[in-house]
């Protein structure tokens, strides 16, 4: 007997949405970003990727995001978005 499909959580839904703009996001952080970003954040990113930016701008942003992620992790020892409580 087949099990009924499990309804997706908000985080699962956001992870699926992030897959549609994976070309400009660090894919190894997809699940973490799905937890950190809001639905509005993801919708804004999708709009910018799909309609609002040229290819060179997207490449530059992708590079910048990777640099900022590496810098943040080196400086704090934590992934971006996971800063110690006193920083928030």
C-alpha positions in Angstrom: 0.0 0.0 0.0 1.4 3.4 -1.0 2.1 6.0 1.6 0.4 9.4 1.0 2.9 12.1 -0.1 4.4 14.0 2.8 3.5 17.7 2.8 6.5 19.9 2.4 7.6 22.2 5.2 8.4 25.9 4.6 12.1 25.1 4.6 11.7 22.3 2.1 9.7 24.6 -0.1 12.3 27.3 0.1 15.1 24.8 -0.7 13.2 23.8 -3.9 12.9 27.5 -4.8 16.6 28.0 -4.3 17.2 25.2 -6.8 15.7 27.4 -9.5 18.5 30.0 -8.9 21.3 27.6 -8.1 23.6 29.2 -10.7 24.3 32.2 -8.4 24.2 30.5 -5.0 26.8 28.3 -3.3 24.9 25.0 -3.7 26.6 23.4 -0.8 24.8 25.8 1.4 21.3 25.3 -0.1 19.7 23.8 3.0 21.3 26.3 5.3 20.1 29.2 3.1 16.6 27.7 3.0 16.5 28.0 6.8 18.0 31.5 6.9 16.2 33.3 4.1 12.5 34.2 4.1 10.1 33.6 1.3 10.4 37.3 0.4 14.2 37.0 0.2 14.0 34.1 -2.1 11.4 35.8 -4.3 13.6 38.9 -4.6 16.6 36.8 -5.5 14.6 34.9 -8.1 13.4 38.1 -9.6 16.9 39.6 -9.8 18.4 36.4 -11.3 15.6 35.9 -13.8 14.9 39.4 -14.9 16.9 42.1 -13.2 20.6 41.5 -14.0 22.9 40.8 -16.8 25.2 37.8 -17.0 28.4 39.6 -15.9 26.6 41.1 -12.9 25.4 37.6 -11.9 28.9 36.2 -12.2 30.3 39.0 -10.1 27.7 38.5 -7.4 28.3 34.7 -7.4 32.0 35.4 -6.9 31.3 38.0 -4.2 29.0 35.7 -2.3 31.6 33.0 -2.3 34.3 35.4 -1.1 32.1 36.8 1.7 31.2 33.3 2.8 34.8 32.3 3.0 35.8 35.5 4.8 33.0 35.2 7.3 33.8 31.6 8.1 37.5 32.4 8.5 36.8 35.5 10.7 34.2 34.0 13.0 34.7 30.2 12.7 31.0 30.0 11.9 29.0 29.9 8.6 27.5 33.2 7.5 24.2 33.7 9.3 25.2 31.6 12.3 27.0 34.3 14.3 27.3 34.2 18.1 24.4 35.7 19.9 26.2 38.9 21.0 26.6 39.8 17.4 22.9 39.8 16.7 
